[in-house]
Amino acid sequence: MTNIGSQLIEAATLMVTGMGVVFIFLTILIFLIRFMSTLVPQEVPEKLVAAKTTKANQSTSSTVSPQVVAAISAAIQQHRASIAK
């Protein structure tokens, strides 16, 4: 049988080692995030944001046909009717 004192010392050693590894990992992670933030530009120019927003709005509104909207509406009504029964 092992001594309770030796088990406590072993547990404390394991705890300190684990906490040290986590501390080192988080420290490295913080420095890497700071380094990456210096590489990436802070703000995107407004011209690019406006152009992307305009293209996204135009493509979604022009690609959905009224027939597709009618089919989806009919399917939703049918589904709601089957749930109500």
PyMOL commands that place a pseudoatom at each C-alpha (Angstrom):
pseudoatom trace, name=CA, resn=MET, resi=1, chain=A, elem=C, hetatm=0, pos=[0.000, 0.000, 0.000]
pseudoatom trace, name=CA, resn=THR, resi=2, chain=A, elem=C, hetatm=0, pos=[1.173, 3.463, -0.787]
pseudoatom trace, name=CA, resn=ASN, resi=3, chain=A, elem=C, hetatm=0, pos=[1.394, 6.240, 1.705]
pseudoatom trace, name=CA, resn=ILE, resi=4, chain=A, elem=C, hetatm=0, pos=[-1.275, 8.968, 1.583]
pseudoatom trace, name=CA, resn=GLY, resi=5, chain=A, elem=C, hetatm=0, pos=[1.467, 11.604, 1.720]
pseudoatom trace, name=CA, resn=SER, resi=6, chain=A, elem=C, hetatm=0, pos=[3.140, 10.289, -1.424]
pseudoatom trace, name=CA, resn=GLN, resi=7, chain=A, elem=C, hetatm=0, pos=[-0.214, 10.228, -3.218]
pseudoatom trace, name=CA, resn=LEU, resi=8, chain=A, elem=C, hetatm=0, pos=[-0.853, 13.847, -2.262]
pseudoatom trace, name=CA, resn=ILE, resi=9, chain=A, elem=C, hetatm=0, pos=[2.592, 14.882, -3.498]
pseudoatom trace, name=CA, resn=GLU, resi=10, chain=A, elem=C, hetatm=0, pos=[2.024, 13.028, -6.768]
pseudoatom trace, name=CA, resn=ALA, resi=11, chain=A, elem=C, hetatm=0, pos=[-1.418, 14.674, -7.188]
pseudoatom trace, name=CA, resn=ALA, resi=12, chain=A, elem=C, hetatm=0, pos=[0.020, 18.138, -6.479]
pseudoatom trace, name=CA, resn=THR, resi=13, chain=A, elem=C, hetatm=0, pos=[2.830, 17.555, -8.969]
pseudoatom trace, name=CA, resn=LEU, resi=14, chain=A, elem=C, hetatm=0, pos=[0.342, 16.453, -11.615]
pseudoatom trace, name=CA, resn=MET, resi=15, chain=A, elem=C, hetatm=0, pos=[-1.887, 19.468, -10.905]
pseudoatom trace, name=CA, resn=VAL, resi=16, chain=A, elem=C, hetatm=0, pos=[0.987, 21.964, -11.111]
pseudoatom trace, name=CA, resn=THR, resi=17, chain=A, elem=C, hetatm=0, pos=[2.231, 20.359, -14.333]
pseudoatom trace, name=CA, resn=GLY, resi=18, chain=A, elem=C, hetatm=0, pos=[-1.227, 20.512, -15.914]
pseudoatom trace, name=CA, resn=MET, resi=19, chain=A, elem=C, hetatm=0, pos=[-1.786, 24.122, -14.886]
pseudoatom trace, name=CA, resn=GLY, resi=20, chain=A, elem=C, hetatm=0, pos=[1.660, 25.042, -16.222]
pseudoatom trace, name=CA, resn=VAL, resi=21, chain=A, elem=C, hetatm=0, pos=[0.943, 23.441, -19.589]
pseudoatom trace, name=CA, resn=VAL, resi=22, chain=A, elem=C, hetatm=0, pos=[-2.396, 25.265, -19.859]
pseudoatom trace, name=CA, resn=PHE, resi=23, chain=A, elem=C, hetatm=0, pos=[-0.805, 28.586, -18.875]
pseudoatom trace, name=CA, resn=ILE, resi=24, chain=A, elem=C, hetatm=0, pos=[1.964, 28.197, -21.473]
pseudoatom trace, name=CA, resn=PHE, resi=25, chain=A, elem=C, hetatm=0, pos=[-0.552, 27.202, -24.173]
pseudoatom trace, name=CA, resn=LEU, resi=26, chain=A, elem=C, hetatm=0, pos=[-2.803, 30.185, -23.457]
pseudoatom trace, name=CA, resn=THR, resi=27, chain=A, elem=C, hetatm=0, pos=[0.168, 32.559, -23.413]
pseudoatom trace, name=CA, resn=ILE, resi=28, chain=A, elem=C, hetatm=0, pos=[1.319, 31.291, -26.813]
pseudoatom trace, name=CA, resn=LEU, resi=29, chain=A, elem=C, hetatm=0, pos=[-2.252, 31.576, -28.107]
pseudoatom trace, name=CA, resn=ILE, resi=30, chain=A, elem=C, hetatm=0, pos=[-2.527, 35.208, -26.990]
pseudoatom trace, name=CA, resn=PHE, resi=31, chain=A, elem=C, hetatm=0, pos=[0.741, 36.139, -28.698]
pseudoatom trace, name=CA, resn=LEU, resi=32, chain=A, elem=C, hetatm=0, pos=[-0.272, 34.357, -31.906]
pseudoatom trace, name=CA, resn=ILE, resi=33, chain=A, elem=C, hetatm=0, pos=[-3.627, 36.156, -31.987]
pseudoatom trace, name=CA, resn=ARG, resi=34, chain=A, elem=C, hetatm=0, pos=[-1.930, 39.515, -31.456]
pseudoatom trace, name=CA, resn=PHE, resi=35, chain=A, elem=C, hetatm=0, pos=[0.572, 38.722, -34.219]
pseudoatom trace, name=CA, resn=MET, resi=36, chain=A, elem=C, hetatm=0, pos=[-2.197, 37.695, -36.617]
pseudoatom trace, name=CA, resn=SER, resi=37, chain=A, elem=C, hetatm=0, pos=[-4.147, 40.868, -35.862]
pseudoatom trace, name=CA, resn=THR, resi=38, chain=A, elem=C, hetatm=0, pos=[-1.171, 42.931, -37.027]
pseudoatom trace, name=CA, resn=LEU, resi=39, chain=A, elem=C, hetatm=0, pos=[-1.163, 41.045, -40.337]
pseudoatom trace, name=CA, resn=VAL, resi=40, chain=A, elem=C, hetatm=0, pos=[-4.869, 41.481, -41.079]
pseudoatom trace, name=CA, resn=PRO, resi=41, chain=A, elem=C, hetatm=0, pos=[-6.072, 44.983, -41.963]
pseudoatom trace, name=CA, resn=GLN, resi=42, chain=A, elem=C, hetatm=0, pos=[-8.324, 46.563, -39.363]
pseudoatom trace, name=CA, resn=GLU, resi=43, chain=A, elem=C, hetatm=0, pos=[-11.076, 47.906, -41.621]
pseudoatom trace, name=CA, resn=VAL, resi=44, chain=A, elem=C, hetatm=0, pos=[-12.337, 47.025, -45.067]
pseudoatom trace, name=CA, resn=PRO, resi=45, chain=A, elem=C, hetatm=0, pos=[-12.740, 50.047, -47.343]
pseudoatom trace, name=CA, resn=GLU, resi=46, chain=A, elem=C, hetatm=0, pos=[-16.347, 51.195, -47.638]
pseudoatom trace, name=CA, resn=LYS, resi=47, chain=A, elem=C, hetatm=0, pos=[-16.357, 50.850, -51.412]
pseudoatom trace, name=CA, resn=LEU, resi=48, chain=A, elem=C, hetatm=0, pos=[-15.782, 47.089, -51.187]
pseudoatom trace, name=CA, resn=VAL, resi=49, chain=A, elem=C, hetatm=0, pos=[-18.428, 46.598, -48.516]
pseudoatom trace, name=CA, resn=ALA, resi=50, chain=A, elem=C, hetatm=0, pos=[-21.019, 48.557, -50.492]
pseudoatom trace, name=CA, resn=ALA, resi=51, chain=A, elem=C, hetatm=0, pos=[-20.225, 46.702, -53.717]
pseudoatom trace, name=CA, resn=LYS, resi=52, chain=A, elem=C, hetatm=0, pos=[-20.533, 43.291, -52.056]
pseudoatom trace, name=CA, resn=THR, resi=53, chain=A, elem=C, hetatm=0, pos=[-23.805, 44.239, -50.368]
pseudoatom trace, name=CA, resn=THR, resi=54, chain=A, elem=C, hetatm=0, pos=[-25.297, 45.505, -53.630]
pseudoatom trace, name=CA, resn=LYS, resi=55, chain=A, elem=C, hetatm=0, pos=[-24.271, 42.369, -55.528]
pseudoatom trace, name=CA, resn=ALA, resi=56, chain=A, elem=C, hetatm=0, pos=[-25.685, 40.106, -52.827]
pseudoatom trace, name=CA, resn=ASN, resi=57, chain=A, elem=C, hetatm=0, pos=[-29.036, 41.908, -52.790]
pseudoatom trace, name=CA, resn=GLN, resi=58, chain=A, elem=C, hetatm=0, pos=[-29.351, 41.871, -56.575]
pseudoatom trace, name=CA, resn=SER, resi=59, chain=A, elem=C, hetatm=0, pos=[-28.433, 38.207, -56.991]
pseudoatom trace, name=CA, resn=THR, resi=60, chain=A, elem=C, hetatm=0, pos=[-30.877, 36.922, -54.387]
pseudoatom trace, name=CA, resn=SER, resi=61, chain=A, elem=C, hetatm=0, pos=[-33.838, 38.985, -55.582]
pseudoatom trace, name=CA, resn=SER, resi=62, chain=A, elem=C, hetatm=0, pos=[-33.374, 38.183, -59.264]
pseudoatom trace, name=CA, resn=THR, resi=63, chain=A, elem=C, hetatm=0, pos=[-32.801, 34.421, -58.919]
pseudoatom trace, name=CA, resn=VAL, resi=64, chain=A, elem=C, hetatm=0, pos=[-36.028, 33.510, -57.071]
pseudoatom trace, name=CA, resn=SER, resi=65, chain=A, elem=C, hetatm=0, pos=[-38.903, 33.177, -59.477]
pseudoatom trace, name=CA, resn=PRO, resi=66, chain=A, elem=C, hetatm=0, pos=[-42.537, 33.717, -58.493]
pseudoatom trace, name=CA, resn=GLN, resi=67, chain=A, elem=C, hetatm=0, pos=[-43.262, 30.062, -59.353]
pseudoatom trace, name=CA, resn=VAL, resi=68, chain=A, elem=C, hetatm=0, pos=[-40.773, 28.879, -56.759]
pseudoatom trace, name=CA, resn=VAL, resi=69, chain=A, elem=C, hetatm=0, pos=[-42.290, 31.185, -54.159]
pseudoatom trace, name=CA, resn=ALA, resi=70, chain=A, elem=C, hetatm=0, pos=[-45.758, 29.816, -54.958]
pseudoatom trace, name=CA, resn=ALA, resi=71, chain=A, elem=C, hetatm=0, pos=[-44.540, 26.218, -54.675]
pseudoatom trace, name=CA, resn=ILE, resi=72, chain=A, elem=C, hetatm=0, pos=[-42.899, 26.890, -51.301]
pseudoatom trace, name=CA, resn=SER, resi=73, chain=A, elem=C, hetatm=0, pos=[-46.026, 28.650, -50.017]
pseudoatom trace, name=CA, resn=ALA, resi=74, chain=A, elem=C, hetatm=0, pos=[-48.203, 25.731, -51.089]
pseudoatom trace, name=CA, resn=ALA, resi=75, chain=A, elem=C, hetatm=0, pos=[-45.873, 23.241, -49.407]
pseudoatom trace, name=CA, resn=ILE, resi=76, chain=A, elem=C, hetatm=0, pos=[-45.938, 25.225, -46.154]
pseudoatom trace, name=CA, resn=GLN, resi=77, chain=A, elem=C, hetatm=0, pos=[-49.744, 25.415, -46.194]
pseudoatom trace, name=CA, resn=GLN, resi=78, chain=A, elem=C, hetatm=0, pos=[-49.958, 21.682, -46.856]
pseudoatom trace, name=CA, resn=HIS, resi=79, chain=A, elem=C, hetatm=0, pos=[-47.567, 20.937, -44.011]
pseudoatom trace, name=CA, resn=ARG, resi=80, chain=A, elem=C, hetatm=0, pos=[-49.469, 23.160, -41.575]
pseudoatom trace, name=CA, resn=ALA, resi=81, chain=A, elem=C, hetatm=0, pos=[-52.732, 21.493, -42.593]
pseudoatom trace, name=CA, resn=SER, resi=82, chain=A, elem=C, hetatm=0, pos=[-51.293, 18.018, -41.937]
pseudoatom trace, name=CA, resn=ILE, resi=83, chain=A, elem=C, hetatm=0, pos=[-50.065, 19.096, -38.481]
pseudoatom trace, name=CA, resn=ALA, resi=84, chain=A, elem=C, hetatm=0, pos=[-53.454, 20.566, -37.540]
pseudoatom trace, name=CA, resn=LYS, resi=85, chain=A, elem=C, hetatm=0, pos=[-55.237, 17.221, -38.135]
for i in range(1, 85): cmd.bond("trace and resi %d" % i, "trace and resi %d" % (i + 1))
show_as sticks, trace
zoom trace
